[in-house]
Amino acid sequence: MVAKFLPIVAGLVANGLPTNSGASNRMRFPATQKLRLQADFVRVRQEGSRLECGPFVLNALKVPGATTPARIGVVTGKKMLGDAVYRNRMRRVFREIFRLNPQVWPAGWDVVIVPRRSSLEKDYASLERRYLESCARLLRNAGTEKTS
């Protein structure tokens, strides 16, 4: 049985083992697009626009002078969502929605999402649809506030 796989292993060693570069890196969520500092979360939630979206709350703030890609932070509290399994799932879902829709937020925006318990009952497609609608509405409102 082992002899059957030896030519395969020998070929891999001779040609070089496959690496984790290429396609898998494109699938990763870049660290430059994550909000990490508590001060950033607090600033977005205090100074930014807030939109109640049913299964989640969307907070966003245009950072003056910033040209970096939009950044996201997901706040998942134990009291709101329960066990770590559910909290981590909501973080993954909203980061993935953000990653797959980069065109939604222009450069220089910081976004904080606070999922509610009802988001656990929603499927990915409905959360994504609600997210896209909410982002468009928030950006439209932010644009009208600046010109008024």
VEXBAPA-864938 format. One record per residue (C-alpha): residue in one letter; x, y, z; residue number from 1. Coordinates in Angstrom, 3 decimals. Layout:
BEGIN
[rec A, [X, Y, Z], NUM]
...
END
This chain:
BEGIN
[rec M, [0.000, 0.000, 0.000], 1]
[rec V, [2.759, 2.471, 0.953], 2]
[rec A, [4.688, 1.623, -2.214], 3]
[rec K, [1.706, 2.843, -4.228], 4]
[rec F, [2.156, 6.414, -2.908], 5]
[rec L, [5.941, 6.578, -3.008], 6]
[rec P, [6.107, 7.766, -6.657], 7]
[rec I, [3.623, 10.523, -5.852], 8]
[rec V, [5.580, 11.682, -2.802], 9]
[rec A, [8.857, 11.462, -4.726], 10]
[rec G, [7.381, 13.646, -7.497], 11]
[rec L, [6.240, 16.255, -4.997], 12]
[rec V, [9.631, 16.378, -3.333], 13]
[rec A, [11.427, 16.645, -6.683], 14]
[rec N, [9.141, 19.416, -7.974], 15]
[rec G, [8.847, 21.242, -4.682], 16]
[rec L, [5.993, 20.891, -2.237], 17]
[rec P, [2.932, 23.031, -2.835], 18]
[rec T, [2.886, 26.220, -0.813], 19]
[rec N, [0.073, 28.206, 0.730], 20]
[rec S, [0.528, 31.144, -1.640], 21]
[rec G, [-1.603, 32.098, -4.594], 22]
[rec A, [-5.309, 31.334, -4.460], 23]
[rec S, [-5.503, 30.792, -0.715], 24]
[rec N, [-4.102, 34.281, 0.041], 25]
[rec R, [-6.817, 35.878, -2.057], 26]
[rec M, [-9.401, 34.169, 0.102], 27]
[rec R, [-8.023, 35.572, 3.352], 28]
[rec F, [-9.413, 38.635, 5.050], 29]
[rec P, [-6.584, 41.204, 5.025], 30]
[rec A, [-5.443, 42.437, 8.413], 31]
[rec T, [-5.321, 45.992, 7.030], 32]
[rec Q, [-9.120, 45.918, 6.748], 33]
[rec K, [-9.775, 44.990, 10.378], 34]
[rec L, [-10.432, 47.465, 13.152], 35]
[rec R, [-8.230, 46.372, 16.036], 36]
[rec L, [-7.894, 49.182, 18.559], 37]
[rec Q, [-10.608, 49.817, 21.113], 38]
[rec A, [-10.177, 53.549, 20.483], 39]
[rec D, [-11.194, 53.023, 16.839], 40]
[rec F, [-14.341, 51.122, 17.850], 41]
[rec V, [-15.278, 53.798, 20.373], 42]
[rec R, [-14.649, 56.630, 17.881], 43]
[rec V, [-16.842, 55.010, 15.213], 44]
[rec R, [-19.657, 54.301, 17.642], 45]
[rec Q, [-19.576, 57.791, 19.226], 46]
[rec E, [-18.863, 60.018, 16.227], 47]
[rec G, [-20.165, 57.979, 13.303], 48]
[rec S, [-23.567, 57.415, 11.770], 49]
[rec R, [-25.750, 54.682, 13.244], 50]
[rec L, [-28.366, 52.669, 11.400], 51]
[rec E, [-30.684, 50.078, 12.957], 52]
[rec C, [-30.970, 47.260, 10.425], 53]
[rec G, [-33.120, 44.660, 12.190], 54]
[rec P, [-30.727, 41.751, 12.751], 55]
[rec F, [-27.746, 44.072, 13.301], 56]
[rec V, [-26.730, 47.660, 13.964], 57]
[rec L, [-24.445, 49.368, 11.452], 58]
[rec N, [-22.100, 52.163, 12.566], 59]
[rec A, [-19.859, 53.949, 10.076], 60]
[rec L, [-17.503, 56.906, 10.113], 61]
[rec K, [-15.603, 58.607, 7.309], 62]
[rec V, [-12.061, 59.110, 8.570], 63]
[rec P, [-10.855, 62.549, 7.414], 64]
[rec G, [-7.825, 62.385, 5.141], 65]
[rec A, [-7.629, 58.581, 5.132], 66]
[rec T, [-6.918, 56.883, 1.809], 67]
[rec T, [-6.655, 53.333, 3.143], 68]
[rec P, [-9.281, 50.732, 2.237], 69]
[rec A, [-12.397, 50.609, 4.381], 70]
[rec R, [-12.012, 48.729, 7.669], 71]
[rec I, [-14.530, 46.642, 9.591], 72]
[rec G, [-14.998, 45.572, 13.178], 73]
[rec V, [-17.673, 43.207, 14.462], 74]
[rec V, [-18.753, 43.515, 18.096], 75]
[rec T, [-20.238, 40.282, 19.418], 76]
[rec G, [-21.217, 40.274, 23.058], 77]
[rec K, [-21.892, 37.155, 25.070], 78]
[rec K, [-25.048, 38.674, 26.479], 79]
[rec M, [-26.381, 39.438, 22.999], 80]
[rec L, [-25.434, 36.296, 21.042], 81]
[rec G, [-24.656, 33.619, 23.607], 82]
[rec D, [-21.941, 30.986, 23.325], 83]
[rec A, [-18.618, 31.486, 21.550], 84]
[rec V, [-19.744, 29.297, 18.658], 85]
[rec Y, [-22.479, 31.773, 17.750], 86]
[rec R, [-20.335, 34.849, 18.362], 87]
[rec N, [-17.539, 33.529, 16.143], 88]
[rec R, [-20.000, 32.542, 13.433], 89]
[rec M, [-21.400, 36.070, 13.283], 90]
[rec R, [-17.887, 37.528, 13.072], 91]
[rec R, [-17.007, 35.205, 10.203], 92]
[rec V, [-20.264, 35.857, 8.349], 93]
[rec F, [-20.028, 39.654, 8.503], 94]
[rec R, [-16.320, 39.727, 7.663], 95]
[rec E, [-17.017, 37.530, 4.659], 96]
[rec I, [-19.871, 39.761, 3.495], 97]
[rec F, [-17.555, 42.763, 3.844], 98]
[rec R, [-14.700, 40.984, 2.016], 99]
[rec L, [-16.862, 39.871, -0.920], 100]
[rec N, [-18.390, 43.339, -1.420], 101]
[rec P, [-15.409, 45.718, -1.421], 102]
[rec Q, [-17.121, 48.159, -3.780], 103]
[rec V, [-19.709, 49.139, -1.162], 104]
[rec W, [-17.468, 51.307, 1.034], 105]
[rec P, [-15.161, 53.948, -0.462], 106]
[rec A, [-11.638, 54.277, 0.917], 107]
[rec G, [-11.289, 55.880, 4.302], 108]
[rec W, [-14.397, 54.494, 6.020], 109]
[rec D, [-14.453, 52.590, 9.316], 110]
[rec V, [-17.434, 50.300, 9.876], 111]
[rec V, [-18.599, 48.611, 13.078], 112]
[rec I, [-21.332, 45.985, 12.990], 113]
[rec V, [-23.153, 44.812, 16.104], 114]
[rec P, [-25.149, 41.631, 15.380], 115]
[rec R, [-28.301, 40.986, 17.377], 116]
[rec R, [-29.702, 37.646, 18.456], 117]
[rec S, [-32.134, 37.634, 15.509], 118]
[rec S, [-29.167, 37.507, 13.100], 119]
[rec L, [-28.543, 33.910, 14.217], 120]
[rec E, [-31.857, 32.889, 12.649], 121]
[rec K, [-31.116, 34.523, 9.284], 122]
[rec D, [-29.340, 32.799, 6.424], 123]
[rec Y, [-26.266, 34.237, 4.735], 124]
[rec A, [-28.137, 35.555, 1.680], 125]
[rec S, [-30.667, 37.531, 3.716], 126]
[rec L, [-27.944, 39.013, 5.931], 127]
[rec E, [-25.928, 40.005, 2.866], 128]
[rec R, [-28.963, 41.589, 1.192], 129]
[rec R, [-29.828, 43.543, 4.363], 130]
[rec Y, [-26.174, 44.607, 4.739], 131]
[rec L, [-25.959, 45.921, 1.169], 132]
[rec E, [-29.260, 47.811, 1.482], 133]
[rec S, [-28.208, 49.296, 4.813], 134]
[rec C, [-24.793, 50.379, 3.541], 135]
[rec A, [-26.333, 52.128, 0.551], 136]
[rec R, [-28.833, 53.890, 2.807], 137]
[rec L, [-26.181, 54.974, 5.310], 138]
[rec L, [-23.855, 56.262, 2.590], 139]
[rec R, [-26.745, 58.124, 0.941], 140]
[rec N, [-27.646, 59.742, 4.286], 141]
[rec A, [-24.003, 60.583, 5.014], 142]
[rec G, [-23.714, 62.267, 1.602], 143]
[rec T, [-26.797, 64.405, 2.150], 144]
[rec E, [-25.673, 65.434, 5.639], 145]
[rec K, [-22.389, 66.778, 4.279], 146]
[rec T, [-24.039, 68.912, 1.601], 147]
[rec S, [-26.745, 70.343, 3.884], 148]
END
